[in-house]
Amino acid sequence: MKKVTLKFFEFIGKMILDIIHMAGKMSILLYEISKSIFKPPFRFKLFVKQIEFIGYKSIPIIILTGLFTGMVFSLQSFKGLDNFGAGEMTSGLVAMAMIWELAPVLTGIMVAARAGSAMTAELGTMKVTEQIDALDAMAVDPIHYLAVPRMLAGMFSMPLLNAICIIFGIIGSYFVLVGMMGTGSSIFFENMVLYTTLSDIIDSLIKSFVFGLIVVNVSCYNGFNTTTGAEGVGKATNVSVVESSILVCMFDYILTSVLIL
């Protein structure tokens, strides 16, 4: 029994130390990227290329995510609120939920799954094929050349994708509540405006900005630390998506606590 207990605490202790070690290395990478952002030259073409990849090419999946999330949430919320004679308030509830939580979190997770995994795979492949070492040999800083354009593009694109998700979530809600449930169009927009403010939208954009930073930082970290060939690339890609999703949810709570209080 003692051996089992000892092994259990040994496992927990090792896991905690591994998490602390990983968090420290990610923080160092974030610090290095932050320093490199202000160093010349500014690679505008790489920045635009990454905006296209992270932002523009993510628009279809964000539209579908926002649209169906708004539709499903409206359908379920209307059914619950209508039991208390408050079905007309559903649009306000959906707008609050999309702006405060659903849009930023779902956008972060979707971008991590689509763009973050691809970034990790690309950088991981460059790592195992020694292309990153070749950049070092040519006196080109890999962080400045590879990570900085991705970080800037992620922080720029994520708030815009979040706004798109909110808009299409409301469109989906409008289709369900007005088109299917018979809520008046004027009542739909009145309740939506009544229960949401400009500060709510700003808080949502702040969240998405931070989530963009998190997703790119985690993706670059796992890409730069990929080992053991093709198997390592696959493992790093999987770990990157899982870590990004967990950190998005974790920082969602932290940011919500800070912004509300």
Contacts in CASP RR format, 6 or more apart in sequence:
PFRMAT RR
TARGET T0000
AUTHOR 0000-0000-0000
METHOD contacts of the structure
MODEL  1
MKKVTLKFFEFIGKMILDIIHMAGKMSILLYEISKSIFKPPFRFKLFVKQ
IEFIGYKSIPIIILTGLFTGMVFSLQSFKGLDNFGAGEMTSGLVAMAMIW
ELAPVLTGIMVAARAGSAMTAELGTMKVTEQIDALDAMAVDPIHYLAVPR
MLAGMFSMPLLNAICIIFGIIGSYFVLVGMMGTGSSIFFENMVLYTTLSD
IIDSLIKSFVFGLIVVNVSCYNGFNTTTGAEGVGKATNVSVVESSILVCM
FDYILTSVLIL
25 221 0 8 1.000
25 225 0 8 1.000
26 217 0 8 1.000
26 218 0 8 1.000
26 221 0 8 1.000
29 143 0 8 1.000
29 147 0 8 1.000
29 217 0 8 1.000
29 220 0 8 1.000
29 221 0 8 1.000
29 224 0 8 1.000
30 213 0 8 1.000
30 217 0 8 1.000
32 143 0 8 1.000
32 147 0 8 1.000
33 143 0 8 1.000
33 147 0 8 1.000
33 148 0 8 1.000
33 151 0 8 1.000
33 217 0 8 1.000
33 220 0 8 1.000
36 141 0 8 1.000
36 143 0 8 1.000
36 144 0 8 1.000
36 147 0 8 1.000
36 148 0 8 1.000
37 148 0 8 1.000
37 151 0 8 1.000
37 152 0 8 1.000
39 141 0 8 1.000
39 144 0 8 1.000
43 145 0 8 1.000
43 148 0 8 1.000
43 149 0 8 1.000
46 145 0 8 1.000
46 149 0 8 1.000
47 149 0 8 1.000
47 152 0 8 1.000
47 153 0 8 1.000
49 149 0 8 1.000
50 149 0 8 1.000
50 150 0 8 1.000
50 152 0 8 1.000
50 153 0 8 1.000
50 154 0 8 1.000
51 153 0 8 1.000
51 154 0 8 1.000
51 156 0 8 1.000
51 157 0 8 1.000
53 115 0 8 1.000
53 118 0 8 1.000
53 153 0 8 1.000
54 111 0 8 1.000
54 115 0 8 1.000
54 150 0 8 1.000
54 153 0 8 1.000
54 154 0 8 1.000
54 157 0 8 1.000
54 158 0 8 1.000
54 216 0 8 1.000
55 111 0 8 1.000
55 115 0 8 1.000
55 153 0 8 1.000
55 154 0 8 1.000
55 157 0 8 1.000
55 160 0 8 1.000
55 161 0 8 1.000
57 114 0 8 1.000
57 115 0 8 1.000
58 110 0 8 1.000
58 111 0 8 1.000
58 114 0 8 1.000
58 115 0 8 1.000
58 157 0 8 1.000
58 161 0 8 1.000
59 161 0 8 1.000
59 164 0 8 1.000
61 110 0 8 1.000
61 114 0 8 1.000
62 107 0 8 1.000
62 110 0 8 1.000
62 111 0 8 1.000
62 161 0 8 1.000
62 164 0 8 1.000
62 165 0 8 1.000
62 168 0 8 1.000
63 164 0 8 1.000
63 165 0 8 1.000
63 168 0 8 1.000
65 106 0 8 1.000
65 107 0 8 1.000
65 110 0 8 1.000
65 165 0 8 1.000
66 98 0 8 1.000
66 102 0 8 1.000
66 103 0 8 1.000
66 106 0 8 1.000
66 165 0 8 1.000
66 166 0 8 1.000
66 168 0 8 1.000
66 169 0 8 1.000
66 172 0 8 1.000
67 168 0 8 1.000
67 169 0 8 1.000
67 171 0 8 1.000
67 172 0 8 1.000
68 172 0 8 1.000
69 98 0 8 1.000
69 102 0 8 1.000
69 106 0 8 1.000
69 165 0 8 1.000
69 169 0 8 1.000
70 94 0 8 1.000
70 98 0 8 1.000
70 102 0 8 1.000
70 169 0 8 1.000
70 170 0 8 1.000
70 172 0 8 1.000
70 173 0 8 1.000
70 176 0 8 1.000
71 169 0 8 1.000
71 172 0 8 1.000
71 173 0 8 1.000
71 175 0 8 1.000
71 176 0 8 1.000
73 94 0 8 1.000
73 97 0 8 1.000
73 98 0 8 1.000
73 102 0 8 1.000
73 173 0 8 1.000
74 90 0 8 1.000
74 91 0 8 1.000
74 94 0 8 1.000
74 172 0 8 1.000
74 173 0 8 1.000
74 176 0 8 1.000
74 177 0 8 1.000
75 176 0 8 1.000
77 90 0 8 1.000
77 93 0 8 1.000
77 94 0 8 1.000
78 87 0 8 1.000
78 90 0 8 1.000
78 176 0 8 1.000
78 177 0 8 1.000
78 181 0 8 1.000
78 183 0 8 1.000
80 87 0 8 1.000
81 87 0 8 1.000
81 89 0 8 1.000
81 90 0 8 1.000
81 93 0 8 1.000
87 181 0 8 1.000
87 183 0 8 1.000
88 183 0 8 1.000
88 184 0 8 1.000
88 187 0 8 1.000
88 191 0 8 1.000
89 191 0 8 1.000
89 195 0 8 1.000
90 173 0 8 1.000
90 177 0 8 1.000
90 181 0 8 1.000
90 183 0 8 1.000
90 191 0 8 1.000
91 173 0 8 1.000
91 174 0 8 1.000
91 177 0 8 1.000
91 183 0 8 1.000
91 187 0 8 1.000
91 188 0 8 1.000
91 189 0 8 1.000
91 191 0 8 1.000
91 192 0 8 1.000
92 191 0 8 1.000
92 192 0 8 1.000
92 194 0 8 1.000
92 195 0 8 1.000
92 196 0 8 1.000
93 195 0 8 1.000
94 169 0 8 1.000
94 170 0 8 1.000
94 173 0 8 1.000
94 177 0 8 1.000
94 192 0 8 1.000
95 170 0 8 1.000
95 173 0 8 1.000
95 192 0 8 1.000
95 195 0 8 1.000
95 196 0 8 1.000
96 195 0 8 1.000
96 196 0 8 1.000
96 200 0 8 1.000
98 165 0 8 1.000
98 166 0 8 1.000
98 169 0 8 1.000
98 170 0 8 1.000
98 173 0 8 1.000
99 166 0 8 1.000
99 196 0 8 1.000
99 200 0 8 1.000
99 201 0 8 1.000
99 204 0 8 1.000
100 200 0 8 1.000
100 203 0 8 1.000
100 204 0 8 1.000
100 256 0 8 1.000
101 252 0 8 1.000
101 256 0 8 1.000
102 165 0 8 1.000
103 162 0 8 1.000
103 165 0 8 1.000
103 166 0 8 1.000
103 169 0 8 1.000
103 204 0 8 1.000
103 208 0 8 1.000
104 162 0 8 1.000
104 204 0 8 1.000
104 207 0 8 1.000
104 208 0 8 1.000
104 211 0 8 1.000
104 252 0 8 1.000
105 211 0 8 1.000
105 248 0 8 1.000
105 249 0 8 1.000
105 252 0 8 1.000
106 165 0 8 1.000
107 158 0 8 1.000
107 161 0 8 1.000
107 162 0 8 1.000
107 165 0 8 1.000
107 208 0 8 1.000
107 211 0 8 1.000
108 158 0 8 1.000
108 208 0 8 1.000
108 211 0 8 1.000
108 212 0 8 1.000
108 215 0 8 1.000
108 244 0 8 1.000
108 248 0 8 1.000
109 244 0 8 1.000
109 245 0 8 1.000
109 248 0 8 1.000
111 154 0 8 1.000
111 157 0 8 1.000
111 158 0 8 1.000
111 161 0 8 1.000
111 211 0 8 1.000
111 212 0 8 1.000
111 215 0 8 1.000
112 215 0 8 1.000
112 218 0 8 1.000
112 219 0 8 1.000
112 240 0 8 1.000
112 241 0 8 1.000
112 244 0 8 1.000
112 245 0 8 1.000
112 248 0 8 1.000
113 241 0 8 1.000
113 245 0 8 1.000
115 215 0 8 1.000
115 219 0 8 1.000
116 215 0 8 1.000
116 216 0 8 1.000
116 218 0 8 1.000
116 219 0 8 1.000
116 240 0 8 1.000
116 241 0 8 1.000
116 244 0 8 1.000
117 219 0 8 1.000
117 237 0 8 1.000
117 240 0 8 1.000
117 241 0 8 1.000
119 150 0 8 1.000
119 216 0 8 1.000
119 219 0 8 1.000
119 220 0 8 1.000
119 223 0 8 1.000
119 240 0 8 1.000
120 219 0 8 1.000
120 220 0 8 1.000
120 222 0 8 1.000
120 223 0 8 1.000
120 226 0 8 1.000
120 236 0 8 1.000
120 237 0 8 1.000
120 240 0 8 1.000
121 223 0 8 1.000
121 233 0 8 1.000
121 234 0 8 1.000
121 236 0 8 1.000
121 237 0 8 1.000
123 132 0 8 1.000
123 146 0 8 1.000
123 219 0 8 1.000
123 220 0 8 1.000
123 222 0 8 1.000
123 223 0 8 1.000
123 224 0 8 1.000
123 226 0 8 1.000
124 222 0 8 1.000
124 223 0 8 1.000
124 224 0 8 1.000
124 226 0 8 1.000
124 232 0 8 1.000
124 233 0 8 1.000
124 236 0 8 1.000
125 131 0 8 1.000
125 226 0 8 1.000
125 233 0 8 1.000
126 132 0 8 1.000
126 146 0 8 1.000
127 223 0 8 1.000
127 224 0 8 1.000
127 225 0 8 1.000
127 226 0 8 1.000
127 227 0 8 1.000
128 226 0 8 1.000
128 227 0 8 1.000
128 228 0 8 1.000
128 229 0 8 1.000
128 230 0 8 1.000
128 232 0 8 1.000
128 233 0 8 1.000
132 142 0 8 1.000
132 146 0 8 1.000
132 224 0 8 1.000
135 141 0 8 1.000
135 142 0 8 1.000
135 145 0 8 1.000
135 146 0 8 1.000
136 142 0 8 1.000
142 224 0 8 1.000
146 220 0 8 1.000
147 216 0 8 1.000
147 220 0 8 1.000
147 224 0 8 1.000
150 216 0 8 1.000
150 219 0 8 1.000
150 220 0 8 1.000
151 213 0 8 1.000
151 216 0 8 1.000
151 217 0 8 1.000
151 220 0 8 1.000
153 216 0 8 1.000
154 212 0 8 1.000
154 213 0 8 1.000
154 215 0 8 1.000
154 216 0 8 1.000
155 209 0 8 1.000
155 212 0 8 1.000
155 213 0 8 1.000
155 216 0 8 1.000
157 212 0 8 1.000
158 208 0 8 1.000
158 209 0 8 1.000
158 211 0 8 1.000
158 212 0 8 1.000
158 215 0 8 1.000
159 205 0 8 1.000
159 208 0 8 1.000
159 209 0 8 1.000
161 208 0 8 1.000
162 204 0 8 1.000
162 205 0 8 1.000
162 207 0 8 1.000
162 208 0 8 1.000
163 205 0 8 1.000
166 201 0 8 1.000
166 204 0 8 1.000
170 192 0 8 1.000
173 188 0 8 1.000
174 185 0 8 1.000
174 188 0 8 1.000
177 183 0 8 1.000
177 188 0 8 1.000
178 184 0 8 1.000
178 185 0 8 1.000
178 188 0 8 1.000
203 259 0 8 1.000
206 255 0 8 1.000
206 259 0 8 1.000
207 252 0 8 1.000
207 255 0 8 1.000
207 256 0 8 1.000
207 259 0 8 1.000
210 251 0 8 1.000
210 255 0 8 1.000
211 248 0 8 1.000
211 251 0 8 1.000
211 252 0 8 1.000
214 244 0 8 1.000
214 247 0 8 1.000
214 248 0 8 1.000
214 251 0 8 1.000
215 244 0 8 1.000
215 248 0 8 1.000
218 240 0 8 1.000
218 243 0 8 1.000
218 244 0 8 1.000
218 247 0 8 1.000
219 240 0 8 1.000
219 244 0 8 1.000
222 236 0 8 1.000
222 237 0 8 1.000
222 239 0 8 1.000
222 240 0 8 1.000
222 243 0 8 1.000
223 236 0 8 1.000
223 240 0 8 1.000
225 236 0 8 1.000
226 232 0 8 1.000
226 233 0 8 1.000
226 236 0 8 1.000
END
